[in-house]
């Protein structure tokens, strides 16, 4: 396993400056964020110019760090068919972007359907999208993964079980973020224990409280036993990234850039 930093934690920096900052802190890799969040803009999108794509790749080469993953998070279960189509197109564009930048893995989420939408309809929309996007990714040499997100349609261990049963033979993967399980009173250890060979990427984000009253604090300040989780990941042969996804700023943790980048790296180093 190796250390990685999710670019959302340095959303205020331009992409190449972000890469340089991550490298100076000693991370082995950087994960690129394409999701627009209430508190953070993306570093890349399908509209990222060819010049900017090359600049990011060259910055990574110059700093000797890799790009193992790209987060293409957008609501896939909007009740409006046109919005769902736009979301599908966005993820396809992110897969194209990943292929162009030699990023091997793109991960998505389901989103939260409106209260007027029947859950089974939303589930079918998402499953169909996963099937099609996985197929499209294979044509581009890019693997597709799903992240279970608290409060969304696709959020639990049971959802992974159901989707694998619903899509037999479809080679989608798991982007494992234990924080979303812990705040739902689900045991995150179930993911490596039950789906170890399906995990392609791992987010390190702590969690405490219980949905809807929860937070994602800095690493080590929540309720996740990362040492145990990493041991379980080792036991199932996982040797990929441990990607720090720092979103604590959205929950009132006012840390400096140095505290975020270097403090989280010090925690990761204890796990490796």
MIFI-681885 format. One record per residue (C-alpha): residue in three letters; z, x, y. Coordinates in steps of 0.1 Angstrom, whole numbers, padded with zeros to 4 digits, always signed. Layout:
ALAZXY
...
//
This chain:
UNK+0000+0000+0000
UNK-0005+0011+0036
UNK+0006+0001+0071
UNK-0016-0022+0093
UNK-0012-0039+0126
UNK-0026-0073+0134
UNK-0042-0071+0168
UNK-0026-0104+0180
UNK+0005-0084+0187
UNK-0014-0064+0214
UNK-0035-0093+0227
UNK-0031-0081+0263
UNK-0050-0048+0256
UNK-0088-0045+0255
UNK-0100-0040+0219
UNK-0106-0002+0220
UNK-0074+0004+0238
UNK-0056-0017+0213
UNK-0071+0004+0185
UNK-0060+0036+0202
UNK-0024+0023+0206
UNK-0022+0012+0170
UNK-0034+0046+0159
UNK-0009+0065+0181
UNK+0019+0046+0165
UNK+0008+0059+0131
UNK-0006+0028+0114
UNK-0033+0034+0088
UNK-0052+0002+0097
UNK-0058-0025+0122
UNK-0065-0062+0115
UNK-0088-0079+0140
UNK-0078-0113+0154
UNK-0106-0139+0161
UNK-0082-0168+0166
UNK-0075-0183+0200
UNK-0037-0191+0203
UNK-0017-0207+0231
UNK-0002-0173+0238
UNK-0030-0149+0229
UNK-0067-0145+0232
UNK-0088-0130+0204
UNK-0100-0094+0203
UNK-0133-0104+0186
UNK-0153-0136+0180
UNK-0188-0143+0167
UNK-0199-0139+0203
UNK-0187-0103+0205
UNK-0217-0082+0216
UNK-0233-0056+0195
UNK-0222-0030+0219
UNK-0186-0040+0217
UNK-0187-0043+0179
UNK-0200-0007+0177
UNK-0173+0005+0202
UNK-0145-0010+0181
UNK-0158+0005+0149
UNK-0163+0039+0166
UNK-0128+0038+0180
UNK-0114+0032+0145
UNK-0135+0060+0131
UNK-0123+0083+0159
UNK-0087+0074+0151
UNK-0092+0076+0113
UNK-0080+0040+0107
UNK-0097+0012+0088
UNK-0102-0025+0094
UNK-0092-0043+0062
UNK-0093-0079+0075
UNK-0104-0103+0102
UNK-0085-0135+0110
UNK-0109-0164+0116
UNK-0084-0192+0122
UNK-0096-0225+0134
UNK-0090-0262+0126
UNK-0112-0271+0097
UNK-0100-0307+0093
UNK-0107-0324+0126
UNK-0116-0361+0122
UNK-0147-0355+0143
UNK-0176-0344+0120
UNK-0191-0324+0149
UNK-0159-0305+0155
UNK-0157-0297+0117
UNK-0193-0285+0119
UNK-0185-0263+0148
UNK-0155-0249+0130
UNK-0176-0242+0099
UNK-0201-0224+0121
UNK-0174-0204+0137
UNK-0161-0191+0104
UNK-0197-0183+0092
UNK-0201-0164+0124
UNK-0169-0145+0117
UNK-0182-0136+0082
UNK-0214-0123+0098
UNK-0192-0103+0123
UNK-0171-0089+0094
UNK-0202-0079+0075
UNK-0217-0062+0106
UNK-0185-0043+0112
UNK-0180-0035+0074
UNK-0148-0056+0072
UNK-0143-0067+0036
UNK-0121-0098+0040
UNK-0120-0128+0063
UNK-0091-0153+0061
UNK-0089-0189+0073
UNK-0064-0218+0076
UNK-0069-0255+0071
UNK-0056-0268+0104
UNK-0036-0300+0109
UNK-0054-0334+0105
UNK-0047-0362+0130
UNK-0023-0388+0119
UNK-0052-0413+0116
UNK-0068-0391+0089
UNK-0062-0398+0052
UNK-0048-0366+0036
UNK-0072-0369+0007
UNK-0101-0370+0030
UNK-0089-0340+0049
UNK-0083-0322+0016
UNK-0118-0329+0005
UNK-0132-0316+0038
UNK-0113-0284+0035
UNK-0121-0278-0002
UNK-0158-0283+0005
UNK-0156-0259+0034
UNK-0138-0233+0012
UNK-0164-0236-0015
UNK-0193-0232+0009
UNK-0178-0204+0029
UNK-0168-0185-0002
UNK-0204-0187-0014
UNK-0217-0176+0020
UNK-0193-0147+0021
UNK-0205-0135-0012
UNK-0241-0133+0002
UNK-0227-0110+0029
UNK-0204-0089+0008
UNK-0173-0104+0024
UNK-0144-0121+0006
UNK-0128-0153+0019
UNK-0091-0159+0018
UNK-0068-0188+0027
UNK-0034-0186+0045
UNK-0009-0214+0039
UNK+0005-0224+0074
UNK+0037-0243+0081
UNK+0030-0278+0094
UNK-0007-0278+0084
UNK-0026-0296+0057
UNK-0027-0265+0035
UNK+0009-0251+0036
UNK+0025-0246+0002
UNK+0025-0229-0031
UNK+0015-0263-0046
UNK-0015-0264-0023
UNK-0027-0231-0038
UNK-0022-0245-0073
UNK-0042-0276-0065
UNK-0071-0259-0048
UNK-0075-0234-0076
UNK-0076-0264-0100
UNK-0100-0283-0077
UNK-0124-0253-0073
UNK-0126-0237-0107
UNK-0147-0206-0106
UNK-0147-0204-0068
UNK-0135-0168-0060
UNK-0114-0175-0029
UNK-0084-0153-0023
UNK-0049-0155-0008
UNK-0038-0141+0025
UNK-0001-0140+0018
UNK+0023-0146+0048
UNK+0058-0151+0035
UNK+0071-0164+0069
UNK+0053-0198+0065
UNK+0070-0204+0031
UNK+0106-0194+0041
UNK+0107-0218+0071
UNK+0097-0246+0047
UNK+0125-0239+0023
UNK+0099-0225-0002
UNK+0106-0193-0020
UNK+0079-0168-0009
UNK+0085-0148-0041
UNK+0066-0175-0060
UNK+0033-0162-0045
UNK+0033-0127-0060
UNK+0050-0141-0091
UNK+0024-0169-0097
UNK-0007-0156-0079
UNK-0003-0118-0079
UNK-0039-0111-0089
UNK-0052-0135-0062
UNK-0036-0117-0032
UNK-0061-0098-0011
UNK-0041-0092+0021
UNK-0005-0094+0032
UNK+0010-0103+0066
UNK+0045-0090+0075
UNK+0061-0116+0097
UNK+0097-0127+0095
UNK+0110-0162+0096
UNK+0142-0181+0101
UNK+0152-0217+0106
UNK+0136-0247+0090
UNK+0105-0266+0101
UNK+0102-0280+0127
UNK+0132-0260+0141
UNK+0121-0225+0132
UNK+0111-0191+0147
UNK+0092-0160+0137
UNK+0114-0131+0149
UNK+0108-0094+0148
UNK+0109-0079+0113
UNK+0144-0076+0099
UNK+0158-0103+0121
UNK+0149-0133+0099
UNK+0156-0144+0063
UNK+0130-0127+0043
UNK+0139-0099+0018
UNK+0108-0078+0024
UNK+0121-0050+0001
UNK+0121-0074-0028
UNK+0087-0089-0019
UNK+0071-0055-0017
UNK+0085-0045-0051
UNK+0070-0077-0065
UNK+0037-0069-0049
UNK+0038-0034-0065
UNK+0046-0049-0099
UNK+0014-0070-0098
UNK-0007-0041-0087
UNK-0012-0050-0050
UNK-0022-0018-0031
UNK-0036-0032+0001
UNK-0024-0036+0036
UNK+0010-0046+0049
UNK-0002-0060+0082
UNK+0024-0066+0109
UNK+0016-0099+0125
UNK+0039-0099+0156
UNK+0042-0134+0171
UNK+0078-0133+0182
UNK+0068-0134+0218
UNK+0060-0170+0213
UNK+0096-0177+0202
UNK+0114-0160+0232
UNK+0117-0124+0220
UNK+0108-0103+0250
UNK+0100-0069+0236
UNK+0081-0041+0253
UNK+0048-0028+0239
UNK+0065+0003+0225
UNK+0093-0018+0209
UNK+0067-0040+0192
UNK+0043-0014+0179
UNK+0067+0014+0171
UNK+0097-0007+0161
UNK+0077-0027+0136
UNK+0061+0004+0123
UNK+0095+0019+0116
UNK+0104-0012+0095
UNK+0072-0010+0076
UNK+0078+0027+0068
UNK+0109+0017+0050
UNK+0089-0005+0027
UNK+0062+0020+0017
//
